[in-house]
């Protein structure tokens, strides 16, 4: 008779342990989802959202002088058939190009 009560108690403890792990996992998962979900904008207009984002941008002073020289990077645009690299890339990537 005592063996039956031990088995029942053991099964009850296992069920409670599984339930506890399930609840903790669901709680943790919901916190992760809540933390990673994007925050709703203060208003529905795009311009106010953009202005809010602009107000959050940090403005720094002038950059330090680093002795930058364009000549360090070779020739500027490569010419091919009268077109420079910029125009070649624009013609390749854009549609309805007007020359």
N, C-alpha and C positions, 0 to 999 in steps of 0.2 A: 504494500500500500504506500509506503514512504517513497518508493521509487517512482510511482506515478506522479506524486506531487512535485518531486524534484524535476521530472521531465517537463511537467506543465510550467513550473517556475522558469526553467531554462528556456523553454519556447517563448514564454511571455517576455523574458528579458531580451531575447534575440529580436522579437517583434518590436519591442520598444526602442531598442538600439537602432534598428533599421529605420524606424519612423523618425527618430531624432536626427539621424544622418540625412534623411530625405528633407526634413524641414530646414536644417542648417544649409544644405546645398541650395535649395530653392531660395532661401533668404539671401545667400551670398550672390547667387546668379541675378536676382532682381536688383540688388545694389549695383552690380557691375553694369547691367543694362541701363539703369537710371543714370549712372555717372557718365556713361559713354554716349547717351542720346543727346542730340543737339538741343540747345536751349531755344525756346520760342522767342522770336523777336518781340520787342516791346510794342510795336504796332504792326499793322498789316501792310504798310506801304513800303515799297522797295527803297525809296529815297531815304526814309528815316532809318532803315536798317543800314544803308550805306553810310549815312552820317554817323550813326553809332559806331560802326567799325572804324571810320576815319578818326573819331575821337579817341579810340583805343590805341592808335599807332604812336609808338614812341618816337620822338623827334630828337635826333642827336646833333651834335655840332659838326663842324667840318672834319673830314677824314684826314688822317695824318699824311704828310707828303712822303711818298714812297719812291721817288725818283722814277716814275713811270715814263717810259719812252716807247712810242709806237714803233720805232725802228727795231725794237727787241723782237717783234713778232713777224718780221719779214715784210714783203710787199703787201700793199693793201688789197684791193680787189683784183683778181686775175681776169684778164680780158680774153674772151674767146668769141670769135666771129663778131667783134664789135660790141659785145655785151659784157658787162662786168658780172662778178659772181652774184651780187645782190639781185640783179635783173634776171639772171638765169634761174635762181632759186624761186623768185616770185612767179616767173612764167611756169615753172614746174608745179608749184603748189597751189596757185590760184586758178579759179575758173572764170570764164568770161573776161579774159585779159584784153584791154584795149591799149594798143601801142600807138 
